[in-house]
Amino acid sequence: MKPICRICGGTFPAARKALKYTTCLKCGDGVAVQERRSWCVIQEYGKGGYQLVTPEAATRTLRETNQKSVRS
């Protein structure tokens, strides 16, 4: 018996279920695309390392990392 996708109700291969996926490939791809849209990677300062910024902290973090002063 093939596993059933939790989103669309279709079936998907048992090998995918063995890898702990609960969705078919098409639905899983859609979920992944939505999740990646919320990612933002910035460099904290000139020669600093890269940092992953989540939507909750994005506004504050991005304003604090701006290296240029505001023009008058």
Backbone as JSON Lines, residues from 0, in Angstrom:
{"i":0,"aa":"M","n":[0.84,-1.18,0.0],"ca":[0.0,0.0,0.0],"c":[0.89,1.25,0.0]}
{"i":1,"aa":"K","n":[0.59,2.18,-0.89],"ca":[1.37,3.4,-0.99],"c":[0.89,4.42,0.04]}
{"i":2,"aa":"P","n":[1.82,5.23,0.57],"ca":[1.45,6.28,1.52],"c":[0.6,7.36,0.85]}
{"i":3,"aa":"I","n":[-0.17,8.08,1.65],"ca":[-1.06,9.13,1.14],"c":[-0.52,10.5,1.56]}
{"i":4,"aa":"C","n":[-0.5,11.42,0.61],"ca":[-0.03,12.79,0.84],"c":[-0.97,13.49,1.81]}
{"i":5,"aa":"R","n":[-0.42,14.2,2.77],"ca":[-1.24,14.89,3.77],"c":[-1.87,16.18,3.23]}
{"i":6,"aa":"I","n":[-1.4,16.66,2.07],"ca":[-1.94,17.89,1.51],"c":[-2.99,17.61,0.44]}
{"i":7,"aa":"C","n":[-2.61,16.82,-0.58],"ca":[-3.53,16.62,-1.7],"c":[-4.3,15.3,-1.64]}
{"i":8,"aa":"G","n":[-3.87,14.38,-0.81],"ca":[-4.56,13.1,-0.69],"c":[-4.13,12.07,-1.72]}
{"i":9,"aa":"G","n":[-3.19,12.43,-2.6],"ca":[-2.68,11.49,-3.59],"c":[-1.67,10.54,-2.97]}
{"i":10,"aa":"T","n":[-1.28,9.55,-3.73],"ca":[-0.28,8.6,-3.23],"c":[1.11,9.01,-3.7]}
{"i":11,"aa":"F","n":[2.11,8.55,-2.96],"ca":[3.5,8.78,-3.34],"c":[4.32,7.55,-2.98]}
{"i":12,"aa":"P","n":[5.54,7.41,-3.54],"ca":[6.34,6.2,-3.34],"c":[6.7,5.93,-1.88]}
{"i":13,"aa":"A","n":[6.77,4.66,-1.54],"ca":[7.11,4.25,-0.17],"c":[8.54,4.66,0.18]}
{"i":14,"aa":"A","n":[9.42,4.77,-0.81],"ca":[10.8,5.2,-0.56],"c":[10.82,6.61,-0.01]}
{"i":15,"aa":"R","n":[9.93,7.45,-0.49],"ca":[9.84,8.82,0.02],"c":[9.35,8.81,1.46]}
{"i":16,"aa":"K","n":[8.42,7.94,1.78],"ca":[7.91,7.8,3.15],"c":[9.03,7.32,4.08]}
{"i":17,"aa":"A","n":[9.9,6.44,3.56],"ca":[11.02,5.93,4.36],"c":[11.99,7.05,4.73]}
{"i":18,"aa":"L","n":[12.02,8.11,3.94],"ca":[12.86,9.27,4.23],"c":[12.15,10.28,5.13]}
{"i":19,"aa":"K","n":[11.01,9.89,5.69],"ca":[10.23,10.68,6.65],"c":[9.46,11.84,6.03]}
{"i":20,"aa":"Y","n":[9.2,11.79,4.72],"ca":[8.36,12.8,4.09],"c":[6.91,12.39,4.23]}
{"i":21,"aa":"T","n":[6.02,13.38,4.4],"ca":[4.59,13.1,4.54],"c":[3.79,13.66,3.38]}
{"i":22,"aa":"T","n":[4.49,14.19,2.37],"ca":[3.81,14.76,1.21],"c":[4.39,14.16,-0.07]}
{"i":23,"aa":"C","n":[3.61,14.28,-1.14],"ca":[4.11,13.86,-2.45],"c":[5.15,14.89,-2.91]}
{"i":24,"aa":"L","n":[5.87,14.59,-3.97],"ca":[6.93,15.47,-4.44],"c":[6.4,16.84,-4.85]}
{"i":25,"aa":"K","n":[5.27,16.88,-5.54],"ca":[4.71,18.15,-6.0],"c":[4.3,19.04,-4.82]}
{"i":26,"aa":"C","n":[3.6,18.49,-3.86],"ca":[3.16,19.27,-2.7],"c":[4.36,19.67,-1.83]}
{"i":27,"aa":"G","n":[5.32,18.77,-1.68],"ca":[6.52,19.06,-0.89],"c":[7.33,20.18,-1.51]}
{"i":28,"aa":"D","n":[7.39,20.23,-2.83],"ca":[8.1,21.29,-3.52],"c":[7.41,22.63,-3.28]}
{"i":29,"aa":"G","n":[6.1,22.64,-3.31],"ca":[5.36,23.87,-3.06],"c":[5.59,24.4,-1.65]}
{"i":30,"aa":"V","n":[5.62,23.51,-0.69],"ca":[5.87,23.91,0.7],"c":[7.28,24.47,0.84]}
{"i":31,"aa":"A","n":[8.25,23.83,0.2],"ca":[9.64,24.28,0.27],"c":[9.81,25.66,-0.36]}
{"i":32,"aa":"V","n":[9.15,25.9,-1.47],"ca":[9.24,27.2,-2.14],"c":[8.68,28.29,-1.23]}
{"i":33,"aa":"Q","n":[7.56,28.04,-0.59],"ca":[6.97,29.03,0.32],"c":[7.92,29.32,1.49]}
{"i":34,"aa":"E","n":[8.56,28.29,2.02],"ca":[9.46,28.48,3.14],"c":[10.7,29.27,2.73]}
{"i":35,"aa":"R","n":[11.24,28.98,1.55],"ca":[12.44,29.69,1.09],"c":[12.17,31.16,0.8]}
{"i":36,"aa":"R","n":[10.95,31.52,0.49],"ca":[10.62,32.93,0.22],"c":[10.81,33.8,1.45]}
{"i":37,"aa":"S","n":[10.77,33.22,2.63],"ca":[10.9,34.01,3.85],"c":[12.35,34.11,4.32]}
{"i":38,"aa":"W","n":[13.3,33.5,3.62],"ca":[14.69,33.53,4.03],"c":[15.38,34.79,3.55]}
{"i":39,"aa":"C","n":[16.28,35.3,4.33],"ca":[17.1,36.43,3.95],"c":[18.46,36.23,4.6]}
{"i":40,"aa":"V","n":[19.52,36.24,3.82],"ca":[20.87,36.08,4.34],"c":[21.6,37.4,4.15]}
{"i":41,"aa":"I","n":[22.16,37.92,5.25],"ca":[22.86,39.2,5.18],"c":[24.26,39.04,5.75]}
{"i":42,"aa":"Q","n":[25.1,40.02,5.46],"ca":[26.41,40.1,6.07],"c":[26.32,41.17,7.14]}
{"i":43,"aa":"E","n":[26.55,40.79,8.38],"ca":[26.29,41.68,9.5],"c":[27.09,42.97,9.45]}
{"i":44,"aa":"Y","n":[28.33,42.91,9.06],"ca":[29.17,44.09,8.92],"c":[30.2,43.81,7.83]}
{"i":45,"aa":"G","n":[31.01,44.79,7.48],"ca":[31.92,44.71,6.33],"c":[32.6,43.39,6.08]}
{"i":46,"aa":"K","n":[33.3,42.86,7.07],"ca":[34.02,41.6,6.86],"c":[33.48,40.51,7.78]}
{"i":47,"aa":"G","n":[32.25,40.63,8.17],"ca":[31.64,39.66,9.07],"c":[31.1,38.45,8.33]}
{"i":48,"aa":"G","n":[30.7,37.48,9.09],"ca":[30.12,36.27,8.52],"c":[28.67,36.5,8.11]}
{"i":49,"aa":"Y","n":[28.14,35.57,7.36],"ca":[26.75,35.68,6.92],"c":[25.8,35.22,8.01]}
{"i":50,"aa":"Q","n":[24.63,35.82,8.05],"ca":[23.65,35.54,9.09],"c":[22.28,35.36,8.45]}
{"i":51,"aa":"L","n":[21.57,34.33,8.88],"ca":[20.22,34.09,8.4],"c":[19.26,34.96,9.2]}
{"i":52,"aa":"V","n":[18.43,35.74,8.49],"ca":[17.47,36.61,9.15],"c":[16.07,36.09,8.87]}
{"i":53,"aa":"T","n":[15.29,35.89,9.91],"ca":[13.93,35.42,9.77],"c":[12.98,36.6,9.69]}
{"i":54,"aa":"P","n":[11.77,36.42,9.18],"ca":[10.83,37.53,9.04],"c":[10.54,38.27,10.35]}
{"i":55,"aa":"E","n":[10.56,37.58,11.48],"ca":[10.23,38.21,12.75],"c":[11.24,39.29,13.12]}
{"i":56,"aa":"A","n":[12.51,39.07,12.82],"ca":[13.57,40.0,13.22],"c":[14.12,40.79,12.04]}
{"i":57,"aa":"A","n":[13.55,40.65,10.88],"ca":[14.13,41.23,9.66],"c":[14.21,42.74,9.7]}
{"i":58,"aa":"T","n":[13.16,43.43,10.07],"ca":[13.15,44.89,10.01],"c":[14.21,45.48,10.92]}
{"i":59,"aa":"R","n":[14.24,45.05,12.14],"ca":[15.22,45.59,13.1],"c":[16.64,45.24,12.68]}
{"i":60,"aa":"T","n":[16.88,44.0,12.33],"ca":[18.23,43.55,11.99],"c":[18.75,44.24,10.74]}
{"i":61,"aa":"L","n":[17.93,44.36,9.72],"ca":[18.38,44.99,8.49],"c":[18.68,46.47,8.68]}
{"i":62,"aa":"R","n":[17.94,47.16,9.52],"ca":[18.21,48.57,9.79],"c":[19.51,48.74,10.56]}
{"i":63,"aa":"E","n":[19.78,47.84,11.49],"ca":[20.99,47.93,12.3],"c":[22.25,47.6,11.5]}
{"i":64,"aa":"T","n":[22.15,46.85,10.43],"ca":[23.32,46.44,9.68],"c":[23.66,47.39,8.54]}
{"i":65,"aa":"N","n":[22.86,48.42,8.31],"ca":[23.13,49.36,7.23],"c":[24.39,50.16,7.6]}
{"i":66,"aa":"Q","n":[25.41,50.11,6.75],"ca":[26.68,50.75,7.07],"c":[26.72,52.21,6.64]}
{"i":67,"aa":"K","n":[25.8,52.64,5.84],"ca":[25.84,54.01,5.33],"c":[24.95,54.91,6.16]}
{"i":68,"aa":"S","n":[25.4,56.14,6.35],"ca":[24.6,57.08,7.11],"c":[23.51,57.68,6.22]}
{"i":69,"aa":"V","n":[22.46,58.16,6.82],"ca":[21.34,58.74,6.08],"c":[21.75,60.1,5.57]}
{"i":70,"aa":"R","n":[21.48,60.39,4.31],"ca":[21.81,61.68,3.71],"c":[20.83,62.75,4.17]}
{"i":71,"aa":"S","n":[21.3,63.94,4.32],"ca":[20.44,65.06,4.71],"c":[19.99,65.86,3.53]}
